[in-house]
Amino acid sequence: VEGVLPAEHWSQYDVVISFAALHSYAQPGDGLNLAHALLKPQGRLLLADLLRDSPLRLVSAALLDGRAPVLPDAAELVRLLGQSGFSHLECLWQNPAMLLLSARAADESLTAESLDQWLQQRLPQAMRPEHLWSVPRLTLNVNGKIDRARLHASLSDALQRRQPNNEDGELSAELQPLAACWEAILGRPVRSAQASFFSLGGDSLLATRLLASVREQLGASLRMSDFYLQPTLAGMAALLVHSGEVAIEEGVL
């Protein structure tokens, strides 16, 4: 998924090479932010890209479905690199059409391990995300606020690509009624009894709707605090059985 970077790639690479790629981004700085996220501390970026007056502009425009590419000049590239955290800039080669720059990433960088440790110190296990991604920037809507719908769609798409729906095979018949409630709230198939509700795209608001749906459709009530401790399909089923309000037997919940 374009722009969505899985945590296992954060700060993993000594060198990133970007060849004529920045102009494919609506905001060239997004590409530089992604490159910086990939690099280890003091990792090296080799950037070769088109200049604003390049005759290759028309070719690039055609490849981008008619959208005119954003082609920053040399001064703008230097500014964008600094804005993305790069330093030690060096021009290795330049002609009227293209420019080759070298830059170094910052001395410190974010890793999946460091962020996970930070989250462990602040959140209970049930509230910690199973998967982490980064995006180059938070897109704003027409009102100037974070476009949460677009962000949710991007992350949901990334999750589906990462975890195919049939990852754990078919659910048991006993779990199907409960899974139907999950699918109605999440708007996507649920095929794993162990996948977290929150890793499948759920949030606190959707969790409230889920518990209301379970109460309405299955006649069973759960406390939100209990669900947060076991936010999986199997965990919820176990909670329902334990509560004594519903039994799973012969495919009927």
C-alpha positions in Angstrom: 0.0 0.0 0.0 1.6 3.3 -1.1 2.9 5.3 1.7 2.1 2.8 4.5 5.4 1.3 5.9 5.3 -1.8 8.1 7.2 -1.5 11.4 9.7 -4.3 10.6 11.2 -2.0 7.9 11.8 0.9 10.2 15.5 1.8 10.6 16.7 -1.4 9.0 18.7 -0.2 6.0 22.2 1.2 5.6 21.5 2.7 2.2 18.3 3.8 0.4 18.5 4.6 -3.4 15.8 6.8 -4.9 16.0 7.0 -8.6 13.6 9.4 -10.4 10.9 8.5 -7.8 10.1 11.7 -5.9 8.0 13.2 -8.7 5.6 10.3 -8.5 4.4 11.6 -5.1 1.8 14.3 -4.9 4.0 15.7 -2.1 7.7 15.0 -2.8 8.4 15.3 0.9 6.4 12.1 1.5 9.0 10.1 -0.4 11.8 11.6 1.6 10.0 10.9 4.9 9.6 7.3 3.9 13.2 7.0 2.9 14.3 8.4 6.3 12.1 5.9 8.1 13.8 3.1 6.3 17.3 4.1 7.2 19.4 3.2 10.2 20.9 6.1 12.2 23.3 7.9 9.9 22.2 5.7 7.0 22.8 7.1 3.6 20.3 8.2 1.0 21.4 8.4 -2.7 18.9 10.5 -4.5 18.8 10.9 -8.2 15.8 12.8 -9.6 14.5 15.0 -12.3 14.9 18.8 -12.1 12.0 21.2 -12.8 13.2 22.1 -16.3 13.9 18.5 -17.3 12.7 17.5 -20.8 11.7 14.1 -19.3 8.8 15.9 -17.6 6.3 15.2 -20.4 7.3 11.5 -20.3 6.7 11.3 -16.6 3.4 13.1 -16.9 2.2 10.6 -19.4 3.2 7.7 -17.0 1.3 9.4 -14.2 -2.0 9.2 -16.1 -1.8 12.8 -17.2 -1.0 14.3 -13.8 1.7 16.8 -14.1 4.6 15.6 -11.8 5.9 17.8 -9.0 9.5 18.4 -9.8 11.3 20.4 -7.2 14.5 22.3 -8.2 17.8 21.8 -6.4 17.2 24.4 -3.8 13.8 22.9 -3.0 15.2 19.4 -2.7 17.8 20.6 -0.2 15.0 22.2 1.8 12.8 19.1 1.7 15.7 16.9 2.7 16.4 19.0 5.8 12.7 19.0 6.6 12.7 15.2 6.6 15.6 15.0 9.0 18.5 14.5 6.6 21.9 16.3 7.0 25.4 16.2 5.5 24.1 16.9 2.0 26.5 16.5 -0.9 25.9 17.1 -4.6 27.6 14.2 -6.4 26.6 15.0 -9.9 24.3 17.4 -11.8 23.3 18.4 -15.3 20.3 20.4 -16.6 18.1 17.4 -16.5 19.0 15.5 -13.3 20.7 15.8 -10.0 22.4 13.2 -7.7 22.6 14.0 -4.0 23.9 12.2 -1.0 22.5 12.7 2.5 22.6 11.2 5.9 19.8 10.2 8.2 19.6 11.5 11.8 21.7 10.1 14.6 18.6 8.6 16.2 15.7 6.8 14.7 12.4 5.1 15.6 12.4 1.3 15.7 9.5 -1.2 16.2 11.2 -2.4 19.3 11.6 1.0 20.9 8.0 2.0 20.1 6.7 -1.3 21.5 8.6 -0.8 24.7 7.2 2.7 25.0 3.6 1.3 24.5 4.2 -1.4 27.0 5.0 1.1 29.7 1.7 3.1 29.0 -1.0 0.7 27.8 -2.4 -2.6 28.9 -1.8 -5.5 26.6 -5.3 -5.6 25.2 -5.0 -2.0 24.0 -1.6 -2.3 22.4 -1.7 -2.7 18.6 -0.6 -6.0 17.1 0.8 -4.3 14.1 2.5 -1.0 13.6 2.8 1.1 10.5 4.0 4.6 9.7 2.7 7.0 7.1 4.7 9.9 5.6 2.1 12.4 6.8 -1.4 12.7 8.1 -3.7 13.7 5.2 -6.1 16.5 6.0 -9.8 16.8 4.9 -11.4 19.9 3.4 -11.9 21.2 7.0 -8.2 21.1 7.7 -8.6 18.2 10.2 -7.0 14.7 10.0 -8.9 12.6 7.4 -9.6 9.7 9.7 -11.7 7.9 7.1 -8.9 7.9 4.5 -6.3 6.9 7.2 -8.6 4.0 8.3 -9.1 2.8 4.7 -5.3 2.9 4.1 -4.5 0.9 7.2 -7.4 -1.6 6.7 -6.1 -2.2 3.2 -2.6 -2.7 4.5 -3.9 -5.1 7.1 -5.8 -7.2 4.6 -2.8 -7.5 2.3 -0.8 -8.6 5.4 -3.3 -11.0 6.8 -5.3 -12.8 4.1 -8.8 -13.5 5.2 -8.3 -17.3 5.0 -5.1 -17.1 7.1 -6.5 -19.4 9.8 -9.0 -21.3 7.7 -12.7 -21.5 8.3 -14.2 -20.8 11.7 -16.0 -23.5 13.7 -19.7 -23.5 13.4 -20.1 -22.5 17.0 -18.3 -19.2 16.4 -20.1 -18.3 13.2 -23.0 -16.3 14.8 -20.5 -14.3 16.9 -18.3 -13.8 13.8 -21.3 -12.4 11.9 -21.7 -9.7 14.5 -18.0 -8.8 14.1 -18.2 -8.8 10.3 -21.3 -6.5 10.4 -19.5 -4.0 12.6 -16.0 -4.2 11.0 -17.3 -4.3 7.4 -14.9 -7.1 6.5 -14.7 -10.9 6.7 -13.4 -12.5 9.9 -11.6 -15.8 9.5 -9.3 -16.0 12.5 -10.6 -16.8 16.0 -7.4 -15.4 17.5 -7.2 -12.1 15.6 -7.7 -9.0 17.8 -10.8 -6.9 17.1 -8.5 -3.9 17.1 -6.0 -5.3 14.7 -8.9 -5.9 12.3 -9.7 -2.2 12.2 -11.8 -1.9 15.3 -11.7 1.0 17.7 -13.4 2.0 21.0 -16.5 3.4 19.2 -16.8 0.2 17.1 -16.3 -1.9 20.2 -19.3 -0.2 21.8 -21.4 -0.9 18.7 -20.2 -4.5 18.8 -21.3 -5.1 22.3 -24.6 -3.5 21.6 -25.0 -5.8 18.5 -24.1 -8.9 20.6 -26.7 -7.9 23.1 -29.3 -7.3 20.5 -28.6 -10.3 18.2 -27.5 -12.9 20.7 -29.2 -11.7 23.9 -25.9 -11.6 25.8 -24.2 -8.7 27.7 -20.5 -8.1 28.3 -18.7 -5.4 30.1 -16.3 -3.3 27.9 -13.5 -3.8 30.4 -13.8 -7.5 30.1 -13.8 -7.4 26.3 -10.7 -5.2 26.4 -8.9 -8.0 28.3 -9.8 -10.6 25.6 -10.5 -8.7 22.4 -10.4 -11.8 20.1 -13.3 -13.8 18.7 -12.3 -16.8 20.8 -11.8 -14.6 23.8 -15.3 -13.0 23.5 -16.9 -16.5 23.1 -15.1 -17.6 26.3 -16.4 -14.5 28.1 -19.9 -15.2 27.0 -19.8 -18.8 28.2 -18.2 -17.8 31.5 -20.8 -15.1 32.1 -23.5 -17.8 32.1 -25.7 -15.7 29.9 -25.2 -17.7 26.7 -23.8 -21.2 25.9 -22.2 -22.4 22.7 -23.7 -25.7 21.9 -24.4 -27.6 18.7 -23.8 -24.6 16.6 -26.3 -22.4 18.4 -25.0 -19.4 20.4 
